[in-house]
């Protein structure tokens, strides 16, 4: 009902991005560009998306530069690692998969997000 007013999304699709209190600061539902778009502020959303993408590019360039310097110096450099997942080989398919390694629900319960990077 009234789908034409909701970009023809189903009720489920509309609620998937609904804000939830207490989530990690890196939760995709906190994307400022997404919120602006959902509020119909398209120009601001596009500008914010560009800002976020540039921030991501700079972060990646810094990691790559650190890795290159470490390689030249022969010093160890920890590659980027997800906080809540680790790559493991699936025992059935033998393909690499991201498997939950724990920690998120404990951080959420304590509201301790100190390990989360500033991605937005």
C-alpha distance (Angstrom), angle and dihedral (degrees) to the residues before:
residue distance angle dihedral
X1 . . .
X2 3.84 . .
X3 3.82 90.5 .
X4 3.81 90.3 148.3
X5 3.82 87.6 66.5
X6 3.80 91.8 51.6
X7 3.83 100.0 51.2
X8 3.83 87.9 -97.1
X9 3.80 91.8 -71.9
X10 3.78 118.5 148.3
X11 3.78 119.0 -114.5
X12 3.81 88.7 -106.0
X13 3.81 92.4 52.5
X14 3.79 90.6 49.3
X15 3.80 93.2 53.1
X16 3.81 97.6 45.4
X17 3.80 91.4 82.2
X18 3.81 95.9 41.4
X19 3.80 112.2 134.4
X20 3.79 116.8 -105.5
X21 3.77 123.2 -163.9
X22 3.78 119.9 -120.5
X23 3.79 97.9 26.1
X24 3.78 123.7 139.0
X25 3.81 116.5 -81.9
X26 3.81 86.4 -118.7
X27 3.82 93.5 57.7
X28 3.80 108.4 126.5
X29 3.80 90.1 -131.4
X30 3.81 86.4 70.8
X31 3.80 94.0 60.2
X32 3.78 104.5 132.2
X33 3.80 93.3 -150.4
X34 3.80 90.5 54.0
X35 3.80 92.0 50.8
X36 3.81 91.6 49.4
X37 3.80 90.7 49.9
X38 3.80 92.2 48.7
X39 3.79 88.7 52.4
X40 3.81 90.6 53.3
X41 3.81 94.9 -109.9
X42 3.81 94.2 132.8
X43 3.81 100.8 164.7
X44 3.78 92.4 49.4
X45 3.82 90.4 45.0
X46 3.81 91.7 53.4
X47 3.81 92.1 48.7
X48 3.81 90.8 47.8
X49 3.79 91.6 49.1
X50 3.80 89.9 53.1
X51 3.81 90.0 50.1
X52 3.80 92.1 50.4
X53 3.80 92.9 47.6
X54 3.80 91.3 50.5
X55 3.81 89.9 49.2
X56 3.81 89.2 52.4
X57 3.82 91.7 48.9
X58 3.81 91.8 51.1
X59 3.79 91.6 48.3
X60 3.79 91.0 51.3
X61 3.81 92.0 47.5
X62 3.82 90.1 51.9
X63 3.81 91.5 51.1
X64 3.80 91.1 47.8
X65 3.82 91.8 48.1
X66 3.82 91.3 49.3
X67 3.80 90.3 50.0
X68 3.81 91.5 48.7
X69 3.83 92.1 49.7
X70 3.78 91.1 47.4
X71 3.79 90.4 49.5
X72 3.82 91.3 51.4
X73 3.81 92.7 46.3
X74 3.79 94.0 42.0
X75 3.78 91.1 -124.9
X76 3.79 122.1 138.4
X77 3.77 117.7 -99.9
X78 3.78 123.0 -168.2
X79 3.80 110.4 -135.4
X80 3.78 120.1 -136.4
X81 3.79 111.3 -73.7
X82 3.80 127.4 -171.4
X83 3.80 113.7 -116.8
X84 3.77 100.8 -133.7
X85 3.82 103.3 25.8
X86 3.79 139.7 53.4
X87 3.77 130.9 -163.0
X88 3.77 113.4 -111.5
X89 3.74 134.8 164.7
X90 3.78 111.7 -104.4
X91 3.82 106.9 -122.0
X92 3.80 92.3 -141.3
X93 3.81 104.0 40.1
X94 3.83 96.9 25.1
X95 3.81 87.5 -137.7
X96 3.79 124.0 129.7
X97 3.78 113.0 -102.4
X98 3.80 135.5 174.9
X99 3.79 108.1 -112.6
X100 3.80 124.2 -168.7
X101 3.81 108.5 -107.9
X102 3.79 98.4 -173.7
X103 3.77 136.2 -110.3
X104 3.80 102.8 99.8
X105 3.80 98.0 92.0
X106 3.80 91.2 44.7
X107 3.81 90.6 51.4
X108 3.79 90.4 47.1
X109 3.80 92.3 50.6
X110 3.83 91.1 50.4
X111 3.82 92.8 36.6
X112 3.81 86.5 -132.0
X113 3.78 107.4 146.9
X114 3.81 95.7 158.8
X115 3.83 91.7 123.9
X116 3.81 93.3 56.4
X117 3.80 117.0 102.6
X118 3.80 121.1 -129.6
X119 3.79 99.5 -105.5
X120 3.78 100.3 155.7
